[in-house]
Structure formats: C-alpha cells, structure tokens
Amino acid sequence: MKTILITGIGGLTPCSIAKTIRKNHSDYKLIGCDIEKKAMGFFMKNLLDEYYISPRCTSPDYFSWMEKLVFEKNIDYA
C-alpha cells in the first residue's frame, strides 16, 4: 500500500486530487494536512485516512514538523 500526503487539504484543488486518488486507488492511504483546524478536506466523508493540523510553511518549525510526519507515517509521496 502506498501512503500519500496531500498538503493544503482545505483548498479545492487538493481535495479534488484526493478524491481522484481515492476513486482510482482505493488501496492507497491518504493523509491530509492544513494550517486551519476546520479545513474542508478534514470533514469530507471517506476522503482521508488521517489528517493533521500543520504549522504555516513560514514557521521555523515547519520543516522539522513535516520531516517528522513523513518519517513517522512512512509517506511515499507528498
């Protein structure tokens, strides 16, 4: 099983990408992240397997947060 991280899941384009992947590759694990705790993709039924609130990309913590997530969740593609 492949694990894919989709960032900015509160936006229309990332949600559309996630829907397409889910439709064509139901065996893939989809993880989403966004800076907003009420991001649209977090609440779409059966869209994501897991989701996380991320720091802003301008935050000094962003890179280490992202690196930790990628390694802990064994993300194949982001």
mmCIF file of the N, C-alpha and C atoms, coordinates in Angstrom:
data_MODEL
# 
_entry.id   MODEL 
# 
loop_
_atom_site.group_PDB 
_atom_site.id 
_atom_site.type_symbol 
_atom_site.label_atom_id 
_atom_site.label_alt_id 
_atom_site.label_comp_id 
_atom_site.label_asym_id 
_atom_site.label_entity_id 
_atom_site.label_seq_id 
_atom_site.pdbx_PDB_ins_code 
_atom_site.Cartn_x 
_atom_site.Cartn_y 
_atom_site.Cartn_z 
_atom_site.occupancy 
_atom_site.B_iso_or_equiv 
_atom_site.pdbx_formal_charge 
_atom_site.auth_seq_id 
_atom_site.auth_comp_id 
_atom_site.auth_asym_id 
_atom_site.auth_atom_id 
_atom_site.pdbx_PDB_model_num 
ATOM 1   N N  . MET A 1 1  ? 0.839   -1.174 0.000  1.00 0.00 ? 1  MET A N  1 
ATOM 2   C CA . MET A 1 1  ? 0.000   0.000  0.000  1.00 0.00 ? 1  MET A CA 1 
ATOM 3   C C  . MET A 1 1  ? 0.887   1.241  0.000  1.00 0.00 ? 1  MET A C  1 
ATOM 4   N N  . LYS A 1 2  ? 0.546   2.195  -0.826 1.00 0.00 ? 2  LYS A N  1 
ATOM 5   C CA . LYS A 1 2  ? 1.250   3.473  -0.880 1.00 0.00 ? 2  LYS A CA 1 
ATOM 6   C C  . LYS A 1 2  ? 0.579   4.454  0.071  1.00 0.00 ? 2  LYS A C  1 
ATOM 7   N N  . THR A 1 3  ? 1.382   5.332  0.654  1.00 0.00 ? 3  THR A N  1 
ATOM 8   C CA . THR A 1 3  ? 0.868   6.383  1.521  1.00 0.00 ? 3  THR A CA 1 
ATOM 9   C C  . THR A 1 3  ? 1.196   7.722  0.889  1.00 0.00 ? 3  THR A C  1 
ATOM 10  N N  . ILE A 1 4  ? 0.161   8.546  0.740  1.00 0.00 ? 4  ILE A N  1 
ATOM 11  C CA . ILE A 1 4  ? 0.310   9.838  0.079  1.00 0.00 ? 4  ILE A CA 1 
ATOM 12  C C  . ILE A 1 4  ? -0.095  10.942 1.037  1.00 0.00 ? 4  ILE A C  1 
ATOM 13  N N  . LEU A 1 5  ? 0.745   11.968 1.128  1.00 0.00 ? 5  LEU A N  1 
ATOM 14  C CA . LEU A 1 5  ? 0.440   13.156 1.919  1.00 0.00 ? 5  LEU A CA 1 
ATOM 15  C C  . LEU A 1 5  ? -0.021  14.252 0.973  1.00 0.00 ? 5  LEU A C  1 
ATOM 16  N N  . ILE A 1 6  ? -1.176  14.834 1.284  1.00 0.00 ? 6  ILE A N  1 
ATOM 17  C CA . ILE A 1 6  ? -1.699  15.947 0.495  1.00 0.00 ? 6  ILE A CA 1 
ATOM 18  C C  . ILE A 1 6  ? -1.771  17.161 1.413  1.00 0.00 ? 6  ILE A C  1 
ATOM 19  N N  . THR A 1 7  ? -0.992  18.173 1.088  1.00 0.00 ? 7  THR A N  1 
ATOM 20  C CA . THR A 1 7  ? -0.963  19.388 1.901  1.00 0.00 ? 7  THR A CA 1 
ATOM 21  C C  . THR A 1 7  ? -2.012  20.373 1.396  1.00 0.00 ? 7  THR A C  1 
ATOM 22  N N  . GLY A 1 8  ? -2.379  21.314 2.254  1.00 0.00 ? 8  GLY A N  1 
ATOM 23  C CA . GLY A 1 8  ? -3.357  22.332 1.868  1.00 0.00 ? 8  GLY A CA 1 
ATOM 24  C C  . GLY A 1 8  ? -4.725  21.745 1.585  1.00 0.00 ? 8  GLY A C  1 
ATOM 25  N N  . ILE A 1 9  ? -5.106  20.721 2.340  1.00 0.00 ? 9  ILE A N  1 
ATOM 26  C CA . ILE A 1 9  ? -6.325  19.964 2.059  1.00 0.00 ? 9  ILE A CA 1 
ATOM 27  C C  . ILE A 1 9  ? -7.595  20.788 2.291  1.00 0.00 ? 9  ILE A C  1 
ATOM 28  N N  . GLY A 1 10 ? -7.451  22.005 2.721  1.00 0.00 ? 10 GLY A N  1 
ATOM 29  C CA . GLY A 1 10 ? -8.602  22.898 2.833  1.00 0.00 ? 10 GLY A CA 1 
ATOM 30  C C  . GLY A 1 10 ? -8.971  23.537 1.512  1.00 0.00 ? 10 GLY A C  1 
ATOM 31  N N  . GLY A 1 11 ? -8.111  23.401 0.521  1.00 0.00 ? 11 GLY A N  1 
ATOM 32  C CA . GLY A 1 11 ? -8.363  24.005 -0.787 1.00 0.00 ? 11 GLY A CA 1 
ATOM 33  C C  . GLY A 1 11 ? -9.084  23.070 -1.740 1.00 0.00 ? 11 GLY A C  1 
ATOM 34  N N  . LEU A 1 12 ? -9.697  23.652 -2.757 1.00 0.00 ? 12 LEU A N  1 
ATOM 35  C CA . LEU A 1 12 ? -10.451 22.862 -3.732 1.00 0.00 ? 12 LEU A CA 1 
ATOM 36  C C  . LEU A 1 12 ? -9.565  21.918 -4.538 1.00 0.00 ? 12 LEU A C  1 
ATOM 37  N N  . THR A 1 13 ? -8.413  22.405 -4.989 1.00 0.00 ? 13 THR A N  1 
ATOM 38  C CA . THR A 1 13 ? -7.539  21.557 -5.809 1.00 0.00 ? 13 THR A CA 1 
ATOM 39  C C  . THR A 1 13 ? -7.010  20.358 -5.026 1.00 0.00 ? 13 THR A C  1 
ATOM 40  N N  . PRO A 1 14 ? -6.459  20.533 -3.827 1.00 0.00 ? 14 PRO A N  1 
ATOM 41  C CA . PRO A 1 14 ? -6.016  19.358 -3.073 1.00 0.00 ? 14 PRO A CA 1 
ATOM 42  C C  . PRO A 1 14 ? -7.158  18.375 -2.774 1.00 0.00 ? 14 PRO A C  1 
ATOM 43  N N  . CYS A 1 15 ? -8.356  18.881 -2.500 1.00 0.00 ? 15 CYS A N  1 
ATOM 44  C CA . CYS A 1 15 ? -9.498  17.987 -2.263 1.00 0.00 ? 15 CYS A CA 1 
ATOM 45  C C  . CYS A 1 15 ? -9.844  17.208 -3.525 1.00 0.00 ? 15 CYS A C  1 
ATOM 46  N N  . SER A 1 16 ? -9.802  17.869 -4.669 1.00 0.00 ? 16 SER A N  1 
ATOM 47  C CA . SER A 1 16 ? -10.074 17.188 -5.941 1.00 0.00 ? 16 SER A CA 1 
ATOM 48  C C  . SER A 1 16 ? -9.026  16.123 -6.232 1.00 0.00 ? 16 SER A C  1 
ATOM 49  N N  . ILE A 1 17 ? -7.780  16.435 -5.944 1.00 0.00 ? 17 ILE A N  1 
ATOM 50  C CA . ILE A 1 17 ? -6.702  15.452 -6.134 1.00 0.00 ? 17 ILE A CA 1 
ATOM 51  C C  . ILE A 1 17 ? -6.944  14.244 -5.232 1.00 0.00 ? 17 ILE A C  1 
ATOM 52  N N  . ALA A 1 18 ? -7.292  14.493 -3.976 1.00 0.00 ? 18 ALA A N  1 
ATOM 53  C CA . ALA A 1 18 ? -7.556  13.396 -3.038 1.00 0.00 ? 18 ALA A CA 1 
ATOM 54  C C  . ALA A 1 18 ? -8.738  12.545 -3.506 1.00 0.00 ? 18 ALA A C  1 
ATOM 55  N N  . LYS A 1 19 ? -9.800  13.182 -3.988 1.00 0.00 ? 19 LYS A N  1 
ATOM 56  C CA . LYS A 1 19 ? -10.966 12.441 -4.487 1.00 0.00 ? 19 LYS A CA 1 
ATOM 57  C C  . LYS A 1 19 ? -10.586 11.545 -5.657 1.00 0.00 ? 19 LYS A C  1 
ATOM 58  N N  . THR A 1 20 ? -9.787  12.070 -6.566 1.00 0.00 ? 20 THR A N  1 
ATOM 59  C CA . THR A 1 20 ? -9.376  11.299 -7.739 1.00 0.00 ? 20 THR A CA 1 
ATOM 60  C C  . THR A 1 20 ? -8.513  10.109 -7.335 1.00 0.00 ? 20 THR A C  1 
ATOM 61  N N  . ILE A 1 21 ? -7.577  10.341 -6.435 1.00 0.00 ? 21 ILE A N  1 
ATOM 62  C CA . ILE A 1 21 ? -6.729  9.237  -5.963 1.00 0.00 ? 21 ILE A CA 1 
ATOM 63  C C  . ILE A 1 21 ? -7.584  8.187  -5.260 1.00 0.00 ? 21 ILE A C  1 
ATOM 64  N N  . ARG A 1 22 ? -8.488  8.629  -4.396 1.00 0.00 ? 22 ARG A N  1 
ATOM 65  C CA . ARG A 1 22 ? -9.356  7.703  -3.650 1.00 0.00 ? 22 ARG A CA 1 
ATOM 66  C C  . ARG A 1 22 ? -10.196 6.867  -4.622 1.00 0.00 ? 22 ARG A C  1 
ATOM 67  N N  . LYS A 1 23 ? -10.714 7.510  -5.658 1.00 0.00 ? 23 LYS A N  1 
ATOM 68  C CA . LYS A 1 23 ? -11.566 6.820  -6.635 1.00 0.00 ? 23 LYS A CA 1 
ATOM 69  C C  . LYS A 1 23 ? -10.789 5.770  -7.433 1.00 0.00 ? 23 LYS A C  1 
ATOM 70  N N  . ASN A 1 24 ? -9.573  6.096  -7.825 1.00 0.00 ? 24 ASN A N  1 
ATOM 71  C CA . ASN A 1 24 ? -8.788  5.225  -8.701 1.00 0.00 ? 24 ASN A CA 1 
ATOM 72  C C  . ASN A 1 24 ? -7.834  4.284  -7.979 1.00 0.00 ? 24 ASN A C  1 
ATOM 73  N N  . HIS A 1 25 ? -7.554  4.572  -6.719 1.00 0.00 ? 25 HIS A N  1 
ATOM 74  C CA . HIS A 1 25 ? -6.605  3.763  -5.941 1.00 0.00 ? 25 HIS A CA 1 
ATOM 75  C C  . HIS A 1 25 ? -7.130  3.619  -4.513 1.00 0.00 ? 25 HIS A C  1 
ATOM 76  N N  . SER A 1 26 ? -8.180  2.867  -4.352 1.00 0.00 ? 26 SER A N  1 
ATOM 77  C CA . SER A 1 26 ? -8.820  2.750  -3.037 1.00 0.00 ? 26 SER A CA 1 
ATOM 78  C C  . SER A 1 26 ? -7.921  2.094  -1.989 1.00 0.00 ? 26 SER A C  1 
ATOM 79  N N  . ASP A 1 27 ? -6.858  1.440  -2.443 1.00 0.00 ? 27 ASP A N  1 
ATOM 80  C CA . ASP A 1 27 ? -5.937  0.794  -1.505 1.00 0.00 ? 27 ASP A CA 1 
ATOM 81  C C  . ASP A 1 27 ? -4.872  1.751  -0.967 1.00 0.00 ? 27 ASP A C  1 
ATOM 82  N N  . TYR A 1 28 ? -4.777  2.959  -1.520 1.00 0.00 ? 28 TYR A N  1 
ATOM 83  C CA . TYR A 1 28 ? -3.793  3.930  -1.040 1.00 0.00 ? 28 TYR A CA 1 
ATOM 84  C C  . TYR A 1 28 ? -4.261  4.543  0.275  1.00 0.00 ? 28 TYR A C  1 
ATOM 85  N N  . LYS A 1 29 ? -3.309  4.841  1.137  1.00 0.00 ? 29 LYS A N  1 
ATOM 86  C CA . LYS A 1 29 ? -3.602  5.552  2.380  1.00 0.00 ? 29 LYS A CA 1 
ATOM 87  C C  . LYS A 1 29 ? -3.397  7.035  2.110  1.00 0.00 ? 29 LYS A C  1 
ATOM 88  N N  . LEU A 1 30 ? -4.421  7.841  2.375  1.00 0.00 ? 30 LEU A N  1 
ATOM 89  C CA . LEU A 1 30 ? -4.337  9.280  2.147  1.00 0.00 ? 30 LEU A CA 1 
ATOM 90  C C  . LEU A 1 30 ? -4.278  10.019 3.473  1.00 0.00 ? 30 LEU A C  1 
ATOM 91  N N  . ILE A 1 31 ? -3.259  10.844 3.602  1.00 0.00 ? 31 ILE A N  1 
ATOM 92  C CA . ILE A 1 31 ? -3.078  11.684 4.780  1.00 0.00 ? 31 ILE A CA 1 
ATOM 93  C C  . ILE A 1 31 ? -3.122  13.128 4.313  1.00 0.00 ? 31 ILE A C  1 
ATOM 94  N N  . GLY A 1 32 ? -3.902  13.938 4.991  1.00 0.00 ? 32 GLY A N  1 
ATOM 95  C CA . GLY A 1 32 ? -4.013  15.349 4.636  1.00 0.00 ? 32 GLY A CA 1 
ATOM 96  C C  . GLY A 1 32 ? -3.530  16.230 5.763  1.00 0.00 ? 32 GLY A C  1 
ATOM 97  N N  . CYS A 1 33 ? -3.067  17.412 5.387  1.00 0.00 ? 33 CYS A N  1 
ATOM 98  C CA . CYS A 1 33 ? -2.709  18.396 6.408  1.00 0.00 ? 33 CYS A CA 1 
ATOM 99  C C  . CYS A 1 33 ? -3.064  19.793 5.914  1.00 0.00 ? 33 CYS A C  1 
ATOM 100 N N  . ASP A 1 34 ? -3.292  20.664 6.862  1.00 0.00 ? 34 ASP A N  1 
ATOM 101 C CA . ASP A 1 34 ? -3.636  22.049 6.561  1.00 0.00 ? 34 ASP A CA 1 
ATOM 102 C C  . ASP A 1 34 ? -3.350  22.880 7.808  1.00 0.00 ? 34 ASP A C  1 
ATOM 103 N N  . ILE A 1 35 ? -3.204  24.175 7.620  1.00 0.00 ? 35 ILE A N  1 
ATOM 104 C CA . ILE A 1 35 ? -2.948  25.053 8.762  1.00 0.00 ? 35 ILE A CA 1 
ATOM 105 C C  . ILE A 1 35 ? -4.227  25.394 9.524  1.00 0.00 ? 35 ILE A C  1 
ATOM 106 N N  . GLU A 1 36 ? -5.373  25.187 8.889  1.00 0.00 ? 36 GLU A N  1 
ATOM 107 C CA . GLU A 1 36 ? -6.660  25.510 9.512  1.00 0.00 ? 36 GLU A CA 1 
ATOM 108 C C  . GLU A 1 36 ? -7.282  24.265 10.135 1.00 0.00 ? 36 GLU A C  1 
ATOM 109 N N  . LYS A 1 37 ? -7.729  24.392 11.380 1.00 0.00 ? 37 LYS A N  1 
ATOM 110 C CA . LYS A 1 37 ? -8.322  23.226 12.048 1.00 0.00 ? 37 LYS A CA 1 
ATOM 111 C C  . LYS A 1 37 ? -9.688  22.854 11.482 1.00 0.00 ? 37 LYS A C  1 
ATOM 112 N N  . LYS A 1 38 ? -10.298 23.758 10.737 1.00 0.00 ? 38 LYS A N  1 
ATOM 113 C CA . LYS A 1 38 ? -11.592 23.474 10.110 1.00 0.00 ? 38 LYS A CA 1 
ATOM 114 C C  . LYS A 1 38 ? -11.458 23.382 8.590  1.00 0.00 ? 38 LYS A C  1 
ATOM 115 N N  . ALA A 1 39 ? -10.351 22.862 8.127  1.00 0.00 ? 39 ALA A N  1 
ATOM 116 C CA . ALA A 1 39 ? -10.119 22.714 6.686  1.00 0.00 ? 39 ALA A CA 1 
ATOM 117 C C  . ALA A 1 39 ? -11.172 21.790 6.074  1.00 0.00 ? 39 ALA A C  1 
ATOM 118 N N  . MET A 1 40 ? -11.675 22.181 4.919  1.00 0.00 ? 40 MET A N  1 
ATOM 119 C CA . MET A 1 40 ? -12.745 21.451 4.245  1.00 0.00 ? 40 MET A CA 1 
ATOM 120 C C  . MET A 1 40 ? -12.458 19.955 4.119  1.00 0.00 ? 40 MET A C  1 
ATOM 121 N N  . GLY A 1 41 ? -11.259 19.596 3.718  1.00 0.00 ? 41 GLY A N  1 
ATOM 122 C CA . GLY A 1 41 ? -10.919 18.195 3.495  1.00 0.00 ? 41 GLY A CA 1 
ATOM 123 C C  . GLY A 1 41 ? -10.966 17.335 4.742  1.00 0.00 ? 41 GLY A C  1 
ATOM 124 N N  . PHE A 1 42 ? -10.815 17.950 5.913  1.00 0.00 ? 42 PHE A N  1 
ATOM 125 C CA . PHE A 1 42 ? -10.871 17.200 7.165  1.00 0.00 ? 42 PHE A CA 1 
ATOM 126 C C  . PHE A 1 42 ? -12.268 16.621 7.407  1.00 0.00 ? 42 PHE A C  1 
ATOM 127 N N  . PHE A 1 43 ? -13.275 17.249 6.821  1.00 0.00 ? 43 PHE A N  1 
ATOM 128 C CA . PHE A 1 43 ? -14.662 16.892 7.115  1.00 0.00 ? 43 PHE A CA 1 
ATOM 129 C C  . PHE A 1 43 ? -15.390 16.208 5.965  1.00 0.00 ? 43 PHE A C  1 
ATOM 130 N N  . MET A 1 44 ? -14.691 15.933 4.893  1.00 0.00 ? 44 MET A N  1 
ATOM 131 C CA . MET A 1 44 ? -15.311 15.253 3.752  1.00 0.00 ? 44 MET A CA 1 
ATOM 132 C C  . MET A 1 44 ? -15.293 13.742 3.999  1.00 0.00 ? 44 MET A C  1 
ATOM 133 N N  . LYS A 1 45 ? -16.454 13.150 3.988  1.00 0.00 ? 45 LYS A N  1 
ATOM 134 C CA . LYS A 1 45 ? -16.618 11.731 4.326  1.00 0.00 ? 45 LYS A CA 1 
ATOM 135 C C  . LYS A 1 45 ? -15.779 10.834 3.422  1.00 0.00 ? 45 LYS A C  1 
ATOM 136 N N  . ASN A 1 46 ? -15.027 9.938  4.045  1.00 0.00 ? 46 ASN A N  1 
ATOM 137 C CA . ASN A 1 46 ? -14.211 8.924  3.362  1.00 0.00 ? 46 ASN A CA 1 
ATOM 138 C C  . ASN A 1 46 ? -13.118 9.491  2.455  1.00 0.00 ? 46 ASN A C  1 
ATOM 139 N N  . LEU A 1 47 ? -12.738 10.741 2.654  1.00 0.00 ? 47 LEU A N  1 
ATOM 140 C CA . LEU A 1 47 ? -11.696 11.328 1.813  1.00 0.00 ? 47 LEU A CA 1 
ATOM 141 C C  . LEU A 1 47 ? -10.303 10.974 2.328  1.00 0.00 ? 47 LEU A C  1 
ATOM 142 N N  . LEU A 1 48 ? -10.074 11.167 3.614  1.00 0.00 ? 48 LEU A N  1 
ATOM 143 C CA . LEU A 1 48 ? -8.747  10.961 4.197  1.00 0.00 ? 48 LEU A CA 1 
ATOM 144 C C  . LEU A 1 48 ? -8.763  9.830  5.218  1.00 0.00 ? 48 LEU A C  1 
ATOM 145 N N  . ASP A 1 49 ? -7.640  9.161  5.326  1.00 0.00 ? 49 ASP A N  1 
ATOM 146 C CA . ASP A 1 49 ? -7.483  8.149  6.365  1.00 0.00 ? 49 ASP A CA 1 
ATOM 147 C C  . ASP A 1 49 ? -7.003  8.786  7.670  1.00 0.00 ? 49 ASP A C  1 
ATOM 148 N N  . GLU A 1 50 ? -6.208  9.836  7.540  1.00 0.00 ? 50 GLU A N  1 
ATOM 149 C CA . GLU A 1 50 ? -5.706  10.585 8.697  1.00 0.00 ? 50 GLU A CA 1 
ATOM 150 C C  . GLU A 1 50 ? -5.543  12.037 8.270  1.00 0.00 ? 50 GLU A C  1 
ATOM 151 N N  . TYR A 1 51 ? -5.596  12.939 9.252  1.00 0.00 ? 51 TYR A N  1 
ATOM 152 C CA . TYR A 1 51 ? -5.328  14.343 8.943  1.00 0.00 ? 51 TYR A CA 1 
ATOM 153 C C  . TYR A 1 51 ? -4.652  15.024 10.128 1.00 0.00 ? 51 TYR A C  1 
ATOM 154 N N  . TYR A 1 52 ? -3.912  16.080 9.797  1.00 0.00 ? 52 TYR A N  1 
ATOM 155 C CA . TYR A 1 52 ? -3.119  16.788 10.798 1.00 0.00 ? 52 TYR A CA 1 
ATOM 156 C C  . TYR A 1 52 ? -3.160  18.282 10.536 1.00 0.00 ? 52 TYR A C  1 
ATOM 157 N N  . ILE A 1 53 ? -3.137  19.039 11.620 1.00 0.00 ? 53 ILE A N  1 
ATOM 158 C CA . ILE A 1 53 ? -3.005  20.492 11.517 1.00 0.00 ? 53 ILE A CA 1 
ATOM 159 C C  . ILE A 1 53 ? -1.516  20.794 11.516 1.00 0.00 ? 53 ILE A C  1 
ATOM 160 N N  . SER A 1 54 ? -1.074  21.488 10.488 1.00 0.00 ? 54 SER A N  1 
ATOM 161 C CA . SER A 1 54 ? 0.355   21.769 10.327 1.00 0.00 ? 54 SER A CA 1 
ATOM 162 C C  . SER A 1 54 ? 0.669   23.212 10.704 1.00 0.00 ? 54 SER A C  1 
ATOM 163 N N  . PRO A 1 55 ? 1.928   23.485 11.012 1.00 0.00 ? 55 PRO A N  1 
ATOM 164 C CA . PRO A 1 55 ? 2.339   24.881 11.165 1.00 0.00 ? 55 PRO A CA 1 
ATOM 165 C C  . PRO A 1 55 ? 2.369   25.540 9.782  1.00 0.00 ? 55 PRO A C  1 
ATOM 166 N N  . ARG A 1 56 ? 2.355   26.844 9.757  1.00 0.00 ? 56 ARG A N  1 
ATOM 167 C CA . ARG A 1 56 ? 2.478   27.567 8.480  1.00 0.00 ? 56 ARG A CA 1 
ATOM 168 C C  . ARG A 1 56 ? 3.838   27.267 7.862  1.00 0.00 ? 56 ARG A C  1 
ATOM 169 N N  . CYS A 1 57 ? 3.902   27.296 6.544  1.00 0.00 ? 57 CYS A N  1 
ATOM 170 C CA . CYS A 1 57 ? 5.173   26.998 5.874  1.00 0.00 ? 57 CYS A CA 1 
ATOM 171 C C  . CYS A 1 57 ? 6.233   28.063 6.163  1.00 0.00 ? 57 CYS A C  1 
ATOM 172 N N  . THR A 1 58 ? 5.816   29.213 6.645  1.00 0.00 ? 58 THR A N  1 
ATOM 173 C CA . THR A 1 58 ? 6.771   30.262 7.008  1.00 0.00 ? 58 THR A CA 1 
ATOM 174 C C  . THR A 1 58 ? 7.286   30.109 8.442  1.00 0.00 ? 58 THR A C  1 
ATOM 175 N N  . SER A 1 59 ? 6.711   29.177 9.174  1.00 0.00 ? 59 SER A N  1 
ATOM 176 C CA . SER A 1 59 ? 7.124   28.942 10.560 1.00 0.00 ? 59 SER A CA 1 
ATOM 177 C C  . SER A 1 59 ? 8.486   28.256 10.603 1.00 0.00 ? 59 SER A C  1 
ATOM 178 N N  . PRO A 1 60 ? 9.327   28.619 11.565 1.00 0.00 ? 60 PRO A N  1 
ATOM 179 C CA . PRO A 1 60 ? 10.616  27.939 11.704 1.00 0.00 ? 60 PRO A CA 1 
ATOM 180 C C  . PRO A 1 60 ? 10.462  26.448 12.043 1.00 0.00 ? 60 PRO A C  1 
ATOM 181 N N  . ASP A 1 61 ? 9.294   26.051 12.539 1.00 0.00 ? 61 ASP A N  1 
ATOM 182 C CA . ASP A 1 61 ? 9.045   24.653 12.909 1.00 0.00 ? 61 ASP A CA 1 
ATOM 183 C C  . ASP A 1 61 ? 8.532   23.801 11.752 1.00 0.00 ? 61 ASP A C  1 
ATOM 184 N N  . TYR A 1 62 ? 8.189   24.435 10.635 1.00 0.00 ? 62 TYR A N  1 
ATOM 185 C CA . TYR A 1 62 ? 7.523   23.710 9.546  1.00 0.00 ? 62 TYR A CA 1 
ATOM 186 C C  . TYR A 1 62 ? 8.354   22.549 9.011  1.00 0.00 ? 62 TYR A C  1 
ATOM 187 N N  . PHE A 1 63 ? 9.597   22.775 8.674  1.00 0.00 ? 63 PHE A N  1 
ATOM 188 C CA . PHE A 1 63 ? 10.402  21.721 8.056  1.00 0.00 ? 63 PHE A CA 1 
ATOM 189 C C  . PHE A 1 63 ? 10.563  20.521 8.986  1.00 0.00 ? 63 PHE A C  1 
ATOM 190 N N  . SER A 1 64 ? 10.870  20.768 10.248 1.00 0.00 ? 64 SER A N  1 
ATOM 191 C CA . SER A 1 64 ? 11.052  19.646 11.179 1.00 0.00 ? 64 SER A CA 1 
ATOM 192 C C  . SER A 1 64 ? 9.728   18.921 11.424 1.00 0.00 ? 64 SER A C  1 
ATOM 193 N N  . TRP A 1 65 ? 8.624   19.671 11.473 1.00 0.00 ? 65 TRP A N  1 
ATOM 194 C CA . TRP A 1 65 ? 7.310   19.049 11.635 1.00 0.00 ? 65 TRP A CA 1 
ATOM 195 C C  . TRP A 1 65 ? 7.002   18.135 10.443 1.00 0.00 ? 65 TRP A C  1 
ATOM 196 N N  . MET A 1 66 ? 7.238   18.649 9.243  1.00 0.00 ? 66 MET A N  1 
ATOM 197 C CA . MET A 1 66 ? 6.960   17.888 8.025  1.00 0.00 ? 66 MET A CA 1 
ATOM 198 C C  . MET A 1 66 ? 7.862   16.656 7.930  1.00 0.00 ? 66 MET A C  1 
ATOM 199 N N  . GLU A 1 67 ? 9.133   16.834 8.234  1.00 0.00 ? 67 GLU A N  1 
ATOM 200 C CA . GLU A 1 67 ? 10.081  15.721 8.186  1.00 0.00 ? 67 GLU A CA 1 
ATOM 201 C C  . GLU A 1 67 ? 9.662   14.607 9.154  1.00 0.00 ? 67 GLU A C  1 
ATOM 202 N N  . LYS A 1 68 ? 9.264   14.994 10.352 1.00 0.00 ? 68 LYS A N  1 
ATOM 203 C CA . LYS A 1 68 ? 8.823   14.022 11.355 1.00 0.00 ? 68 LYS A CA 1 
ATOM 204 C C  . LYS A 1 68 ? 7.580   13.269 10.868 1.00 0.00 ? 68 LYS A C  1 
ATOM 205 N N  . LEU A 1 69 ? 6.623   13.987 10.302 1.00 0.00 ? 69 LEU A N  1 
ATOM 206 C CA . LEU A 1 69 ? 5.402   13.359 9.795  1.00 0.00 ? 69 LEU A CA 1 
ATOM 207 C C  . LEU A 1 69 ? 5.716   12.366 8.677  1.00 0.00 ? 69 LEU A C  1 
ATOM 208 N N  . VAL A 1 70 ? 6.563   12.764 7.754  1.00 0.00 ? 70 VAL A N  1 
ATOM 209 C CA . VAL A 1 70 ? 6.922   11.902 6.622  1.00 0.00 ? 70 VAL A CA 1 
ATOM 210 C C  . VAL A 1 70 ? 7.569   10.611 7.105  1.00 0.00 ? 70 VAL A C  1 
ATOM 211 N N  . PHE A 1 71 ? 8.464   10.702 8.059  1.00 0.00 ? 71 PHE A N  1 
ATOM 212 C CA . PHE A 1 71 ? 9.144   9.503  8.551  1.00 0.00 ? 71 PHE A CA 1 
ATOM 213 C C  . PHE A 1 71 ? 8.251   8.653  9.458  1.00 0.00 ? 71 PHE A C  1 
ATOM 214 N N  . GLU A 1 72 ? 7.488   9.285  10.344 1.00 0.00 ? 72 GLU A N  1 
ATOM 215 C CA . GLU A 1 72 ? 6.632   8.522  11.260 1.00 0.00 ? 72 GLU A CA 1 
ATOM 216 C C  . GLU A 1 72 ? 5.499   7.800  10.541 1.00 0.00 ? 72 GLU A C  1 
ATOM 217 N N  . LYS A 1 73 ? 4.979   8.406  9.495  1.00 0.00 ? 73 LYS A N  1 
ATOM 218 C CA . LYS A 1 73 ? 3.840   7.829  8.773  1.00 0.00 ? 73 LYS A CA 1 
ATOM 219 C C  . LYS A 1 73 ? 4.264   7.073  7.516  1.00 0.00 ? 73 LYS A C  1 
ATOM 220 N N  . ASN A 1 74 ? 5.563   6.950  7.301  1.00 0.00 ? 74 ASN A N  1 
ATOM 221 C CA . ASN A 1 74 ? 6.086   6.224  6.130  1.00 0.00 ? 74 ASN A CA 1 
ATOM 222 C C  . ASN A 1 74 ? 5.452   6.704  4.827  1.00 0.00 ? 74 ASN A C  1 
ATOM 223 N N  . ILE A 1 75 ? 5.462   8.001  4.627  1.00 0.00 ? 75 ILE A N  1 
ATOM 224 C CA . ILE A 1 75 ? 4.843   8.599  3.446  1.00 0.00 ? 75 ILE A CA 1 
ATOM 225 C C  . ILE A 1 75 ? 5.710   8.337  2.222  1.00 0.00 ? 75 ILE A C  1 
ATOM 226 N N  . ASP A 1 76 ? 5.073   7.817  1.184  1.00 0.00 ? 76 ASP A N  1 
ATOM 227 C CA . ASP A 1 76 ? 5.769   7.514  -0.067 1.00 0.00 ? 76 ASP A CA 1 
ATOM 228 C C  . ASP A 1 76 ? 5.816   8.716  -1.005 1.00 0.00 ? 76 ASP A C  1 
ATOM 229 N N  . TYR A 1 77 ? 4.725   9.472  -1.036 1.00 0.00 ? 77 TYR A N  1 
ATOM 230 C CA . TYR A 1 77 ? 4.630   10.620 -1.944 1.00 0.00 ? 77 TYR A CA 1 
ATOM 231 C C  . TYR A 1 77 ? 4.002   11.793 -1.215 1.00 0.00 ? 77 TYR A C  1 
ATOM 232 N N  . ALA A 1 78 ? 4.481   12.989 -1.532 1.00 0.00 ? 78 ALA A N  1 
ATOM 233 C CA . ALA A 1 78 ? 3.907   14.202 -0.940 1.00 0.00 ? 78 ALA A CA 1 
ATOM 234 C C  . ALA A 1 78 ? 3.841   15.286 -1.996 1.00 0.00 ? 78 ALA A C  1 
# 
